[in-house]
């Protein structure tokens, strides 16, 4: 006795659409998935094509007739009809009818590719049946012979006409070979290896004439950066290490407010190492030294003629010095 096989019921998918299908006996149409699942047409064109294929022959499917049924505008319906015509599901033919009028006949296709192949096969000329000529029977004098049934006529032999072969495609004349110049290899990029030693960082600026007041002012400026810029919180070690650099800026005539703005303006986000950023800006943004001032020679009054002249020390002007030098040189020539 065979064992009855019990099949488990199919499980519904956990996601996606679930079809609840009831067998239809009336009021349905067969629509090809080539239309209902077309990837290059809009949903409006697919829906309109489905509606047209469900209509009986002779129904009106003009733009105005469809606009009276559906809420879409005439412009959208016309665009959907053009989509269907572009993809081969509709074909409009203008033909002349009785009375000299011109009417438009619309054909709906559920399989445009198969319809195109059938139309292409119909354009090829069909096979021609050629009936061979009747054989020539020589005339024989009458001789009494036995009467027999006439021989049946030979059946015509169908002759198939060969199908039209496609015209040969002209082969273009061979073009001269293109000589390509060799492309030079790009120059190698000189990238240091990760194990290569890194160059030392540039030294921190140092004042030419260091002094205790200059260093004290620089230290106060670094310690007070967090007041105007809360992100620049420096440790005591950082302040001691960066003080000579700020002193070099102050020695070059930069005002403390300008130094503070140059060190804290527009910091990166997030700021992870404020001391490193301050050191980098002290080195990279160091202003040039102030040119030395030309010394001004003070104005003096001559001890002999009381005229003014410039000299670093008081005394006699140049003319009076020359007179005295001439008078002291040898005997007096003026008499006496």
VENCORZI-V58349 format. One record per residue. N is the residue number from 0. RES is the residue in three letters. PHI is phi in whole degrees, 0 to 359 (* if undefined). Layout:
N RES PHI
N RES PHI
This chain:
0 UNK *
1 UNK 288
2 UNK 274
3 UNK 286
4 UNK 273
5 UNK 254
6 UNK 269
7 UNK 288
8 UNK 296
9 UNK 293
10 UNK 273
11 UNK 288
12 UNK 297
13 UNK 286
14 UNK 215
15 UNK 90
16 UNK 281
17 UNK 240
18 UNK 274
19 UNK 251
20 UNK 260
21 UNK 240
22 UNK 299
23 UNK 264
24 UNK 246
25 UNK 204
26 UNK 66
27 UNK 218
28 UNK 226
29 UNK 265
30 UNK 246
31 UNK 285
32 UNK 294
33 UNK 300
34 UNK 266
35 UNK 290
36 UNK 241
37 UNK 292
38 UNK 268
39 UNK 252
40 UNK 241
41 UNK 284
42 UNK 296
43 UNK 296
44 UNK 293
45 UNK 296
46 UNK 295
47 UNK 292
48 UNK 296
49 UNK 296
50 UNK 296
51 UNK 295
52 UNK 289
53 UNK 271
54 UNK 277
55 UNK 287
56 UNK 297
57 UNK 91
58 UNK 287
59 UNK 278
60 UNK 233
61 UNK 290
62 UNK 297
63 UNK 292
64 UNK 294
65 UNK 287
66 UNK 293
67 UNK 286
68 UNK 263
69 UNK 252
70 UNK 283
71 UNK 292
72 UNK 284
73 UNK 295
74 UNK 294
75 UNK 291
76 UNK 294
77 UNK 296
78 UNK 295
79 UNK 294
80 UNK 296
81 UNK 294
82 UNK 298
83 UNK 298
84 UNK 290
85 UNK 293
86 UNK 268
87 UNK 89
88 UNK 277
89 UNK 229
90 UNK 216
91 UNK 254
92 UNK 237
93 UNK 262
94 UNK 224
95 UNK 268
96 UNK 249
97 UNK 298
98 UNK 89
99 UNK 80
100 UNK 278
101 UNK 249
102 UNK 242
103 UNK 255
104 UNK 252
105 UNK 252
106 UNK 250
107 UNK 252
108 UNK 244
109 UNK 266
110 UNK 217
111 UNK 301
112 UNK 295
113 UNK 295
114 UNK 295
115 UNK 292
116 UNK 295
117 UNK 294
118 UNK 294
119 UNK 292
120 UNK 290
121 UNK 290
122 UNK 287
123 UNK 284
124 UNK 297
125 UNK 287
126 UNK 294
127 UNK 257
128 UNK 270
129 UNK 249
130 UNK 267
131 UNK 293
132 UNK 292
133 UNK 291
134 UNK 293
135 UNK 276
136 UNK 257
137 UNK 290
138 UNK 277
139 UNK 245
140 UNK 300
141 UNK 297
142 UNK 228
143 UNK 294
144 UNK 234
145 UNK 285
146 UNK 285
147 UNK 226
148 UNK 291
149 UNK 298
150 UNK 290
151 UNK 293
152 UNK 290
153 UNK 295
154 UNK 289
155 UNK 296
156 UNK 265
157 UNK 289
158 UNK 246
159 UNK 271
160 UNK 278
161 UNK 298
162 UNK 291
163 UNK 291
164 UNK 275
165 UNK 294
166 UNK 296
167 UNK 296
168 UNK 280
169 UNK 296
170 UNK 272
171 UNK 295
172 UNK 298
173 UNK 295
174 UNK 275
175 UNK 297
176 UNK 297
177 UNK 275
178 UNK 269
179 UNK 260
180 UNK 287
181 UNK 296
182 UNK 278
183 UNK 294
184 UNK 294
185 UNK 296
186 UNK 297
187 UNK 295
188 UNK 279
189 UNK 276
190 UNK 252
191 UNK 293
192 UNK 288
193 UNK 300
194 UNK 276
195 UNK 291
196 UNK 292
197 UNK 278
198 UNK 293
199 UNK 292
200 UNK 293
201 UNK 297
202 UNK 290
203 UNK 284
204 UNK 300
205 UNK 223
206 UNK 293
207 UNK 286
208 UNK 237
209 UNK 293
210 UNK 210
211 UNK 296
212 UNK 299
213 UNK 294
214 UNK 292
215 UNK 296
216 UNK 295
217 UNK 295
218 UNK 294
219 UNK 296
220 UNK 295
221 UNK 292
222 UNK 291
223 UNK 265
224 UNK 298
225 UNK 291
226 UNK 288
227 UNK 270
228 UNK 228
229 UNK 299
230 UNK 286
231 UNK 265
232 UNK 263
233 UNK 253
234 UNK 281
235 UNK 296
236 UNK 294
237 UNK 297
238 UNK 295
239 UNK 295
240 UNK 286
241 UNK 266
242 UNK 298
243 UNK 300
244 UNK 295
245 UNK 293
246 UNK 297
247 UNK 295
248 UNK 295
249 UNK 295
250 UNK 294
251 UNK 274
252 UNK 88
253 UNK 277
254 UNK 290
255 UNK 301
256 UNK 295
257 UNK 292
258 UNK 297
259 UNK 296
260 UNK 294
261 UNK 296
262 UNK 275
263 UNK 243
264 UNK 285
265 UNK 51
266 UNK 284
267 UNK 291
268 UNK 240
269 UNK 277
270 UNK 266
271 UNK 265
272 UNK 229
273 UNK 296
274 UNK 295
275 UNK 294
276 UNK 294
277 UNK 296
278 UNK 296
279 UNK 298
280 UNK 287
281 UNK 297
282 UNK 277
283 UNK 284
284 UNK 255
285 UNK 298
286 UNK 286
287 UNK 290
288 UNK 291
289 UNK 289
290 UNK 300
291 UNK 296
292 UNK 285
293 UNK 288
294 UNK 294
295 UNK 262
296 UNK 281
297 UNK 290
298 UNK 269
299 UNK 241
300 UNK 255
301 UNK 295
302 UNK 288
303 UNK 264
304 UNK 259
305 UNK 61
306 UNK 269
307 UNK 278
308 UNK 206
309 UNK 262
310 UNK 198
311 UNK 292
312 UNK 232
313 UNK 290
314 UNK 159
315 UNK 256
316 UNK 286
317 UNK 293
318 UNK 294
319 UNK 294
320 UNK 293
321 UNK 292
322 UNK 298
323 UNK 293
324 UNK 294
325 UNK 291
326 UNK 291
327 UNK 278
328 UNK 268
329 UNK 78
330 UNK 288
331 UNK 283
332 UNK 260
333 UNK 264
334 UNK 83
335 UNK 186
